Amino acid sequence: MPWFEEHPQRRLLNDEVHARPPVPLETPEFVSYLAFLHVEDSASREAEHLNDLAEQLGLAEPDASTGHVSLDAGAFRLRWERHTEFSSYTFFHRSEGDDTVAGRALLAVPAAWRSKIPGQLIVATHVEVRDADDVPPETVIAQDEHQFSPVVASGVTAGAGWVLTDFQIVDGFSRFIVFNRSLTPRQAGRTVQRLVEIETYRVMALLAFPVAKEVGRLLARAENELADLTDAMGRSTATDDERSVLNRLTRLAADIERSVARTSFRFGAAAAYYQLVRQRIEDLREVRLDGFPPIREFMDRRLAPAIATCATMARRQEDLSSRIARNSQLLRTRVDIELERQNQELLAQMNRRAKLQLRLQETVEGLSVVAITYYGSQLVQYLAKGGKDFLTPATPEVVTAVSIPIIAGLVALGLRRMRRQLAAEEAAPGH
């Protein structure tokens, strides 16, 4: 559309909803799924690692900038996806009818390459898609096959398939078995995708559980300390005591805020992952099988309490932070009031001192009048002696005596006028 100005990300945003469609699966099929947490620079090394695999297989170099890559090596297919905190690798292997070993899809991948996948392994699972007519589900349920004893079983897609799992890690992998009764290839692909996402998001949500335990111990200590500080606030009678309590409250607030900053992302991510788990379970459209809990019930009993614990710890942190802030504000108010009282007393003392200084100044001014008059009369006397021939019949002593009250009056008037000018300047706006 050359006649419209197109947003530079319009096509990228539009293609995002089509970026990760489920891979259609023919029965029987083996799927191995790995999820690796991003640590340090592992995410930046994934593209190069995928290029190495494509080069080994003689395939074109994949474009990893889109966040998802699909490779078809014949013996296996690879689906790579990058997420916020982890990247997933899904390997598909079409069974030829003689494959009975779980993890067959992963065994077809070059061992040297798969051992160097960047990141830390957080989820590893095998999924087997079998035909219910070839392998009756009742047979698998009744026998302990490959150390696999399912504790969770349910119908999916309104009974078009069965899912069995025990959510246990054996030889480094958990395991799902999907029995296909009437699933289409796309339905089978969507079912497998939802199962591995449930497993991934379940584990990712539980990353917050150890953090919640650690936070719980911190909150227990902090709540006890806050109770002690509240009691100390009630008993304090001196400003120094209140300042000491305020300092301890400030340190406690810093500890809690540091904990909130460190854990808020993890707790928020746990809630988001748990919501995804519930949504994927809803998408499975489970049907209960007699004698076995469905995945939804298993998660409600095993996962929901852990997530509730994380949510509780997050709320306790926020509540404790608010309580500390309220106590700190109350104590600051008390300290400020006491400081204001002390300032008022200080100002009163300064006022009294100013009055004393004023009285002393008035006394000094009186002495100054006498001193200035004395020195002024001496000058008049010297002048009178020098001009005594012109002052006859007055004598220098008489002239000096007459000048003394005149000089004293002029000096007193001058000082009074100066005080008035200073007072006027002090009363003027801006002073």
Secondary structure, 3 states (H helix, E strand, C coil): CCCCCCCCCHHHHHHHCCCCCCCCCCCCEEEEEEEEECCCCHHHHHHHHHHHHHHHHCCCCCCHHHCEEEEECCCCEEEEEECCCEEEEEEEEECCCCCCCCCHHHHCCCHHHHCCCCCEEEEEEEEEEEECCCCCHHHHHHCCECCECCCEEEEECCCCEEEEECCCCECCEEEEEEEECCCCHHHHHHHHHHHHHHHHHHHHHHCHHHHHHHHHHHHHHHHHHHHHHHHHHHHCCCHHHHHHHHHHHHHHHHHHHHHHHHHHHHHHHHHHHHHHHHHHHHHHCCEECCCCCCHHHHHHHHCHHHHHHHHHHHHHHHHHHHHHHHHHHHHHHHHHHHHHHHHHHHHHHHHHHHHHHHHHHHHHHHHHHHHHHHHHHHHHHHHHHHCHHHHCCCCHHHHHHHHHHHHHHHHHHHHHHHHHHHHHHHHCCCC
